[in-house]
Amino acid sequence: MKRLSGILFFTLLIFCSSQNGLSQDTLKIASKKVGFSAGIGFTDMMNIKVRVPLHQFQIALGAGFMPLKEENVLSVTGDVYYHFAGTSKYTGQRPWFLRTGVDYFKDEADSFTEKYLFLGVRAGRVMNISKVFAIDLDAGAGFTLWHEATGDMLDIKPKVLPLISLSFVFMF
């Protein structure tokens, strides 16, 4: 738990130290466009997200699934993006970002059910193709906050998992 607290503190320190304070300009909508994304990744699975830009920050909520024959795999995510470096000719948001958030992951079959709650910490880049379309790619680590397993399975409790995702972003 000390390690998790340290990671959260470090992430918040990076976010806060890169801003001189939250002024009205910082919290205004960076572009009047709410984004929607469709992507694939772990622990996001095949997902759809709503993204709300707030200057160099972005808040995202999403849900995902993996179409498997014998299993139901789903995920729910809530993330905060902080865009910190570079420039784009299509938007005022910087292309390099840190992403942190909470991911709920559930894998259910006839013989077992496995549930996780992860704290995800990632770094990535958004590539703006036009004013309404972008591609983003990120990678990082997921730290297990909670785990529950029932049924016929080997109960492995990973402390840290690799995370990666690729998303196609549409801004309206």
N, C-alpha and C positions, 0 to 999 in steps of 0.2 A: 504494500500500500504506500510505503514511503517513496518507492520508485515512481508510482503513478502520480503521486502528489508533486514530485519533482518535475515530471514531464509536463503536467498541467501548468505549473508555475512558470517553467521555461517558455512554453508556448504563449502564455499570456504576457510574459515579459517582452517577447519579440513583438507581439502585436502592439502593445502599449508604447514601447520605446520608439517604434517607427512613426508614431503620430505625436504631434505636439499638443494634443488634446482634441476632444470631440466638439468641434464648433458646428454651427448650423450648416456651413459648407461641407463638412465632412459627412454629415448625415443625410444630405439631400440625395435624391435618386440621381445616380451618375448619368444615366441615359434614361429617357422616359420609357425604356423598354424592359418589360419583365421577360426573363428568359425561360425557355423550356428546353430540357435536354433528354436525349435518349442515348443510352450507352450500355456498356458491358464491363464487368470487372468483378473483383473479389474484395469485399463482401457485398458489393452492390448488386451482383447478378445482372440479368437483363433488366434495365431500369428506366424509369421516367421520373424526372425531377422538375420542380418549379424553382426558379432562381430569381431572387429579388436583389438588384444592385443598390448599394448605398455607398456612393463615392468609390473608395478603394476596397470596400468590404462587399461581401455578397452573402446572402442567407439562402440556403437551399434545403428543400424538403423533398423526399422521394420514396418510392417503393419499387421493389424489384422481385423477380422470380426467375427460376430456372426450370424449363420444361423437361422433366425427366419422367420416364414411364412409371416407375415404381415408387417415386418419392415426390413429396411436395416441399420445395425449397423456396423460402421467401425472405425478403429483407426489407427493413424500413430504416431510412437514414435521415439525419438532421445534421447539416454542416454549416460552418462559417468559413468563408474564403477571405483571405487577406491578400490583395494584389500589391506587390511591393517593388517591382523592378521592370525596367524596359518601357517602351512606348509602342503604341499602335496607331496607324493612320485612320482606323475605323471607329475607335472608341477612346474615351478618356481613361478607361481602366487599364492599368498596367498588365502586361501579359503573364509575368511570373507570379505565382501565388503559393501561399501556404494554406492548407485546408485542414481543419480539425473538426471533429464531430463525433456523434454517437451512432453506432450501427447496431440494430437488432437483427439477428440472423436465426432462422428456424429451419431445421431439416427434419422432415417427418416422413416415416414409412410405416408399413403395417407392423413391423417388429420393433421399431425404436422411434424415439423423438429426441432431438438434440437442440438446445437453445443456447444462444450466446448474446452477450451485450459487450460490444467493443468500444474502446476509445480509439479513434483513428487519427493519426497524424501523418500528413502527406505533403509533398511538394510537387508542383507541376507547372505546366505552361499551357496557356490558351493561344491558339493560332487563329486570329481573326481573318477569315477569308473574304468577308464583305461586312456591311453594316448590320446584316441580319443573320449571318451564319458564321459559326466558329467551331473549331475542333479543340478539345482539351484532353491532355494526357497527364496523369499523375501517378505517383508511387510513394509508398511509405510503409508504416507499421501499424498494426492493430494490437492494442493491449487489452487482454481479457479482463473485464470488470466483473462479469458474472457468467456462470456456466451451469447448465442443468442437463442431465442425460438420463433417460429412462428406457427400459426395454433391453432387447438382445443386441448388445453392441459392446465393443471395447471402449471403455470410458477414458479417453485421452483429453487432458485439460491443457491445451497449449497456452502459455503465458503471452507469447508474442507471435503474431502471424504477419506474413507479407501482404500488403494491399496494393492493388493496381487497378486503374480504370481508364477507359477511353470513352469519351462522350462527344456527341454531335449536338451543338447548342444552337437553338433558334430563338431570336429576339424579336418580339412583336411590339 
